[in-house]
């Protein structure tokens, strides 16, 4: 998105109505300081305004047509002096005020904004309520045991216990009512609190959860997870990352990862949300070496037909689909006529990659074992520095050591859909792909 800005610097903040939504800033501790407005999209931050406050620390931002309908969390940052997150949802004309030197949620207010007033009051009341519940819950554990009560008056004991448990019941009921209010409210602020609560109360502890809790969370992912509002919340990465505890290699849900993600993709309302989610799911598969799932993802995306202008990463994924087992391996640009004469183990690596260094070390140690299995090795480096490449490759015991010094922008990396290293391709004597792996041991060439 292009960076756009329409600003009117004010000596005083006026309350007169303006023709378009405006965000008024009042930071008197920072006259003529640089500031920025950033919007949150998945794992990306998009700075849409960058300018200076006036001599009194004030400014007005007029909503640009490209982002005036944005609903989500935004950030105002004062250069080198902190930042403040707030809800931007196209309502009213928010007036952000902070008289302190370092803005943060505790000292910054947003006037003329029901969204942000709900956000602040909701978080504060919930925090106090949960603090009371935690403290009273500890007391209840003591006073619920007759053995731990040494009070001289049984009547006082019973009265205290009845008051304690009545207060616990009241607080639980109030939290339940608040959560129902969050569900029923049309405000984005209410949705954000729900995302926050779900993340911190359930998702962050998934790795230690029992099977029934994991089953309930998987049902929530499949049936209810709101990817559209979550995309603009700033909680996108932490939520997706936490949910991976449901789909690890040893999880009964591992094989259904792409099926479940496909349901989320189907609920994505905008092309931007759909594309970002697809790319993030691909990155997860690539990072964790879930190669068989990558092919399933590519199949889903191709058949959905929703990606019109794929990012470079998604282009790589669609290339991977073309290189499934049995497909003809693309010719390597640096080998010419010698391409794939016999069975080949094709290795893509980066000399500065820690995982690559471990795999290359093992590859050198097992070189003869691989040769004895009838394979030759061809390595392709993502190095851009000729000295780095030479320093690493000089000790390789195989002949074909390739590098065009273009990094992962090189044609061979693009043709093989490699966006992360290391990657191993097994190619048979006919030049057909037999498998793609993230580790040497997964190729099966080391098995006895």
C-alpha positions in Angstrom: 0.0 0.0 0.0 1.3 3.4 -0.9 2.1 5.8 2.0 -0.4 8.6 1.9 -0.9 11.5 4.2 -3.3 14.4 4.5 -2.4 16.5 7.5 -3.6 19.8 9.0 -1.3 21.0 11.7 -3.3 22.8 14.4 -2.3 25.3 17.0 -5.4 24.3 19.0 -7.6 21.2 18.6 -11.0 22.2 17.2 -14.2 20.3 17.7 -15.8 21.3 14.5 -17.1 18.5 12.3 -14.8 17.5 9.4 -15.9 16.0 6.0 -14.0 12.8 6.6 -13.0 10.7 9.6 -10.0 12.2 11.4 -7.7 11.0 14.1 -6.6 13.8 16.3 -3.4 13.6 18.2 -2.4 15.6 21.3 1.1 14.8 22.6 2.2 18.1 24.2 5.5 16.5 25.6 6.6 16.0 22.0 6.5 19.2 20.0 7.5 18.8 16.3 8.4 15.1 16.9 8.1 12.6 14.1 5.2 10.1 14.4 3.7 7.3 12.4 0.4 5.5 12.1 0.7 1.7 11.5 -2.0 -0.8 10.6 -1.8 -4.5 11.4 -2.3 -7.1 8.7 -1.5 -10.7 9.9 2.2 -10.7 10.6 2.8 -7.5 8.6 2.8 -3.9 9.8 1.8 -1.3 7.2 2.9 2.3 8.0 0.3 4.4 6.2 1.2 7.8 7.8 4.6 9.3 8.7 4.8 13.0 9.6 5.6 15.5 12.3 3.5 16.9 15.1 3.2 20.7 15.2 4.9 23.0 17.8 2.3 22.1 20.4 2.5 18.4 19.8 -0.7 18.2 17.8 -1.8 16.8 14.4 -4.8 15.5 12.6 -4.8 12.5 10.3 -7.6 12.4 7.7 -8.5 8.9 6.7 -7.3 8.0 3.2 -9.7 6.1 0.9 -7.4 3.2 0.7 -7.6 2.4 4.5 -10.6 4.4 5.7 -12.7 1.1 6.1 -10.0 -0.6 8.1 -11.3 -2.4 11.3 -8.6 -3.5 13.6 -5.8 -2.6 15.9 -3.6 0.3 14.9 -0.5 1.9 16.4 0.6 5.5 16.9 4.4 5.7 17.5 6.3 8.7 18.6 9.9 8.5 17.3 12.2 7.1 20.0 9.5 7.7 22.7 7.1 4.8 22.8 3.9 3.8 21.1 0.2 3.3 21.8 -2.2 0.6 20.3 -5.8 1.6 19.7 -8.9 0.4 17.9 -9.4 2.0 14.5 -12.9 1.1 13.2 -14.2 4.0 11.2 -16.3 5.3 14.0 -16.4 8.9 15.1 -13.3 11.0 15.1 -11.0 9.6 17.8 -8.9 12.1 19.8 -5.8 10.5 21.3 -4.2 12.3 24.2 -1.0 11.6 26.1 0.7 14.2 28.2 3.5 11.9 29.4 6.9 11.5 27.8 6.5 7.8 27.0 3.0 6.9 25.7 1.6 3.6 26.7 -1.8 2.1 27.5 -1.7 3.2 31.1 -1.2 6.9 30.4 -2.9 7.5 27.0 -6.6 8.0 26.5 -8.9 8.0 23.4 -11.8 10.4 23.6 -14.8 10.4 21.3 -14.4 6.7 20.6 -16.9 4.1 22.0 -14.6 1.4 20.6 -11.6 2.4 22.7 -13.6 3.3 25.7 -15.1 -0.2 25.7 -11.6 -1.7 25.1 -10.1 0.1 28.1 -13.0 -0.3 30.5 -13.4 -4.0 29.5 -9.8 -4.9 30.0 -9.6 -3.0 33.4 -12.7 -4.5 34.8 -11.8 -8.0 33.6 -8.3 -7.7 35.1 -9.6 -6.6 38.5 -12.3 -9.4 38.4 -9.8 -12.1 37.6 -7.3 -10.8 40.2 -10.1 -11.1 42.8 -11.0 -14.6 41.6 -7.4 -15.8 41.8 -7.0 -14.5 45.4 -10.3 -15.7 46.6 -9.8 -19.0 44.9 -6.6 -19.5 46.9 -8.5 -18.7 50.1 -11.3 -21.0 49.2 -8.8 -23.9 48.9 -7.8 -23.3 52.5 -11.3 -22.7 54.0 -12.9 -25.5 52.1 -10.9 -28.0 54.2 -12.2 -28.6 57.7 -8.7 -29.8 58.8 -7.3 -26.3 58.1 -9.9 -24.4 60.1 -8.9 -23.7 63.7 -11.4 -21.0 64.4 -12.9 -20.9 67.8 -16.4 -20.0 66.7 -18.1 -22.4 64.3 -20.7 -19.7 63.5 -18.0 -17.2 62.4 -16.3 -19.9 60.3 -19.5 -20.8 58.5 -20.4 -17.1 58.0 -17.0 -16.3 56.5 -17.0 -19.4 54.3 -20.5 -18.5 53.0 -19.5 -14.9 52.2 -16.3 -16.2 50.5 -18.0 -18.7 48.3 -20.9 -16.3 47.5 -18.4 -13.7 46.3 -16.7 -16.3 44.2 -20.0 -17.3 42.6 -20.8 -13.6 42.0 -17.5 -12.9 40.3 -17.8 -16.0 38.1 -21.3 -15.0 37.1 -20.1 -11.4 36.3 -17.3 -12.8 34.1 -19.8 -15.1 32.4 -22.1 -12.1 31.7 -19.1 -10.1 30.4 -18.1 -12.8 28.0 -21.7 -13.0 26.8 -21.6 -9.2 26.3 -18.4 -9.6 24.2 -20.1 -12.2 22.0 -23.2 -10.0 21.5 -21.4 -6.7 21.0 -20.9 -5.3 17.4 -17.8 -3.5 18.5 -14.4 -4.6 17.2 -13.0 -3.9 20.6 -15.2 -6.7 22.0 -13.9 -9.1 19.3 -10.3 -8.1 20.2 -10.9 -8.9 23.9 -12.3 -12.3 22.9 -9.2 -13.0 20.7 -7.0 -12.0 23.6 -8.8 -14.1 26.1 -8.8 -17.1 23.9 -5.0 -16.8 23.2 -3.9 -16.3 26.8 -6.5 -18.6 28.6 -6.4 -21.5 26.2 -4.1 -21.4 23.2 -0.9 -20.6 25.0 -1.2 -23.7 27.2 -2.2 -26.1 24.5 1.1 -28.0 24.5 0.3 -29.1 28.1 -3.4 -29.6 27.6 -5.1 -33.0 27.9 -6.7 -34.7 24.9 -10.2 -33.5 25.7 -9.1 -29.8 25.8 -7.2 -30.3 22.5 -10.3 -31.8 20.9 -12.4 -28.9 22.0 -9.9 -26.4 20.6 -9.7 -28.2 17.3 -13.5 -28.0 17.1 -13.3 -24.3 17.8 -10.7 -23.9 15.0 -12.8 -25.8 12.5 -16.1 -24.3 13.4 -15.6 -20.8 14.9 -12.2 -19.2 14.6 -12.7 -15.7 13.1 -9.8 -15.3 10.8 -11.1 -12.0 9.4 -11.1 -10.0 12.6 -8.0 -11.8 13.9 -6.1 -10.8 10.8 -6.1 -7.1 11.9 -5.7 -7.8 15.6 -1.9 -8.0 16.0 -2.5 -11.4 17.6 -2.4 -13.3 14.4 1.1 -14.9 14.7 0.8 -15.8 18.4 -2.6 -17.5 17.7 -1.5 -19.5 14.7 1.8 -20.4 16.3 0.0 -21.6 19.5 -2.4 -23.7 17.5 0.4 -25.7 16.1 0.4 -27.7 19.3 -2.7 -29.4 17.9 -0.9 -30.6 14.8 2.6 -31.8 15.7 4.1 -34.9 14.1 2.9 -37.2 16.9 -0.6 -35.6 17.2 -3.6 -37.6 16.0 -4.6 -34.4 14.2 -1.4 -34.0 12.2 -2.8 -35.5 9.1 -5.8 -33.2 9.2 -3.7 -29.9 9.4 -4.4 -28.9 5.8 -8.1 -30.0 6.0 -8.5 -27.7 9.0 -6.6 -24.8 7.5 -8.7 -25.1 4.3 -11.8 -24.4 6.5 -10.1 -21.2 7.7 -9.2 -20.3 4.2 -12.8 -20.7 3.1 -13.9 -18.3 5.8 -11.4 -15.6 4.7 -13.5 -12.8 3.3 -10.7 -10.7 1.6 -8.1 -11.7 -0.9 -5.4 -10.2 1.4 -6.5 -12.4 4.4 -6.7 -15.5 2.2 -3.3 -14.9 0.6 -1.6 -14.2 3.9 -3.1 -17.2 5.6 -2.1 -19.4 2.6 1.4 -18.1 2.8 1.7 -18.6 6.5 0.4 -22.2 6.3 3.0 -22.8 3.6 5.8 -21.3 5.8 4.7 -23.6 8.7 4.9 -26.7 6.4 8.3 -25.5 5.0 9.8 -24.7 8.4 8.6 -28.0 10.0 9.5 -30.2 7.1 5.9 -31.2 6.5 6.5 -31.8 2.8 3.6 -34.2 2.1 1.2 -31.5 3.5 2.7 -28.9 1.2 1.4 -30.8 -1.8 -2.1 -31.0 -0.3 -2.0 -27.2 0.3 -1.0 -26.5 -3.2 -3.8 -28.7 -4.5 -6.3 -26.8 -2.4 -5.1 -23.4 -3.5 -5.0 -24.3 -7.2 -8.6 -25.7 -7.0 -9.9 -22.7 -5.0 -8.7 -20.3 -7.7 -8.8 -17.4 -5.4 -5.1 -16.3 -5.7 -4.8 -14.1 -8.7 -1.5 -12.4 -8.0 0.5 -14.9 -5.8 3.4 -13.6 -3.7 6.9 -15.0 -4.5 6.4 -17.5 -1.7 3.1 -18.8 -3.0 4.6 -19.0 -6.5 7.2 -21.3 -5.0 4.5 -23.4 -3.4 2.7 -23.8 -6.7 6.0 -24.8 -8.3 6.3 -27.5 -5.6 3.0 -28.9 -6.7 4.3 -29.3 -10.2 7.3 -31.2 -8.7 5.4 -33.9 -7.0 6.5 -37.5 -7.3 6.8 -38.6 -10.9 7.1 -35.2 -12.4 10.1 -34.4 -14.5 12.8 -32.5 -12.7 13.7 -29.1 -14.2 17.1 -28.9 -15.8 19.7 -27.1 -13.7 20.9 -24.0 -15.5 24.5 -24.5 -14.5 24.8 -28.2 -15.6 24.0 -28.0 -19.3 24.1 -31.4 -21.0 25.2 -33.2 -17.9 21.7 -32.9 -16.2 20.7 -35.9 -14.2 22.7 -38.6 -15.8 21.6 -41.4 -13.5 20.1 -41.3 -10.0 20.8 -38.0 -8.3 20.5 -36.5 -4.8 20.0 -32.8 -5.4 20.9 -30.6 -2.4 19.9 -26.9 -2.0 21.8 -25.2 0.9 23.1 -21.9 2.3 26.6 -21.8 3.7 25.5 -19.5 6.6 22.5 -21.6 7.5 23.0 -23.5 10.8 20.6 -26.3 9.8 22.4 -26.6 6.4 25.8 -26.8 8.1 24.6 -29.8 10.1 23.1 -31.5 7.1 26.2 -30.8 4.9 28.4 -32.2 7.6 26.4 -35.4 7.6 26.3 -35.5 3.8 30.1 -35.4 3.6 30.4 -38.1 6.2 27.8 -40.3 4.4 29.0 -39.5 0.9 30.3 -43.0 0.1 27.2 -44.6 1.5 25.1 -42.6 -0.9 27.4 -43.3 -3.8 27.2 -47.0 -3.0 23.4 -46.7 -3.2 23.8 -45.6 -6.8 23.3 -41.9 -6.4 25.5 -39.0 -7.4 25.3 -35.7 -5.4 24.7 -32.3 -6.9 24.7 -29.3 -4.6 23.3 -25.8 -5.3 24.3 -23.0 -3.0 22.3 -19.9 -2.1 25.5 -17.9 -1.4 25.9 -14.4 -2.8 29.6 -14.1 -1.8 32.1 -16.1 -3.9 34.5 -16.4 -1.0 31.8 -17.8 1.3 30.8 -20.4 -1.4 34.4 -21.4 -2.1 35.3 -21.7 1.6 32.4 -24.1 2.2 32.4 -26.1 -1.1 36.1 -26.7 -1.4 35.8 -29.7 1.0 32.9 -31.4 -0.7 33.9 -34.9 -1.9 31.5 -34.7 -4.9 32.1 -33.0 -8.3 29.0 -31.0 -9.0 29.1 -28.0 -6.7 27.0 -25.2 -8.2 26.4 -21.5 -7.3 25.3 -18.6 -9.5 25.9 -16.1 -6.7 22.2 -14.9 -6.9 21.1 -16.3 -3.6 17.6 -17.8 -3.5 16.7 -15.4 -6.4 18.6 -17.7 -8.8 16.7 -19.6 -11.5 17.4 -23.1 -10.0 16.0 -22.1 -6.6 12.9 -20.7 -8.3 12.4 -23.6 -10.6 12.5 -26.0 -7.6 10.3 -23.9 -5.4 13.0 -23.5 -2.7 12.4 -20.6 -0.3 14.2 -22.1 2.7 17.2 -24.4 3.1 18.2 -27.1 3.3 16.1 -29.0 0.8 16.9 -32.5 -0.7 15.4 -33.8 -3.9 15.6 -37.4 -4.9 15.7 -37.8 -8.7 15.6 -41.2 -10.4 17.5 -42.5 -13.5 14.9 -41.1 -15.8 15.1 -37.6 -14.4 11.8 -37.8 -12.5 11.3 -36.5 -9.0 11.0 -39.2 -6.3 10.7 -37.0 -3.2 11.5 -33.7 -1.5 12.8 -33.6 2.0 14.1 -31.2 4.7 16.6 -33.6 6.2 19.1 -36.1 4.7 17.9 -38.9 7.0 14.3 -38.5 5.6 15.5 -39.4 2.1 15.9 -43.1 3.1 19.5 -43.2 1.6 21.1 -43.8 4.9 18.9 -46.8 5.8 20.6 -50.2 5.9 
